[in-house]
Amino acid sequence: MEDKKSIITLFLARFTLSEDEVEAVTSRDVPVGKRFFDAMSKTERIREDCRVLMAGEDGPTKAGYDGAPAIGRYN
């Protein structure tokens, strides 16, 4: 059970933005700077990783389909 929990935690860390990162790319109160560009870089990495999942050997994966539109809101 602990292994599954670890895998899920790692997956979510890789494929989701933290609250701070979401704020950095959506809030008008956050100045454009390192924090903003770091968050945008992560959104691009997530997008690329979703493309990889969608182009898997056995065809697109559910994770790739679910992740792509979710991160698209921030790009």
N, C-alpha and C positions, 0 to 999 in steps of 0.2 A: 504494500500500500504506500509506503514511504517513497518508493521509486516513482510511482505514478504521480504522486504529489510533486516531486522534484521536477519531473518532466513537464508537468502542467505549468509550474511556476516559471521554469526557464522559457517555455513556449510563450507565455503571456508577456514576460519581460522583453522578449525579442519582437513580438508582433503587436504590441500596444504601446501607446504613449502614456506616460505618467500624467497625473493631474497638472504638474508643473509644466510639462512639455505642451500639453493642450493649451494651457493658459498662455504660454509663450507665443504660440502661433495664432491664437484667436482673440486675445485681449487687446483692446486699443490702448490700454494703460501700460502695457509692457513695451519699453522702447526696443526698436530694432537694434540688435547687437548680438553678441556671442550666444546668449541664451536662445534667441530666436533662430539663429542659423544652426545651432546644434540640434534643435528640435526639428527643423526642416530637413537636416541631413538624415535624421533618424526616420522621418516619414518616407524619404526617398529609399532608404535601405529596406524598410518594411515593404514598400511597393515592389522593389526588385525581388525580395524574398517571396512575395506572393506570386509573382510571375513564375519563379522557379517551381513553386508548389503546383501552379496551374499547368505547368508543362512537364509534369512527372512522367516517368516511363509508362505508367498504367493509365495515363490521362490525368485530367485535372482532379485535384483533391478538394474535398469540402473546405478544408482550412484555407486553401488558396482563394476559393470563391468567396468565403465569408470575410476574409481579411481585406481583399482588394477594395471593395466599396467602402468599408469602414474607414480605411486610412485616406481614401480619396477626398473625404470632406476637408482634409487639412492641406492638401496640395493645391 
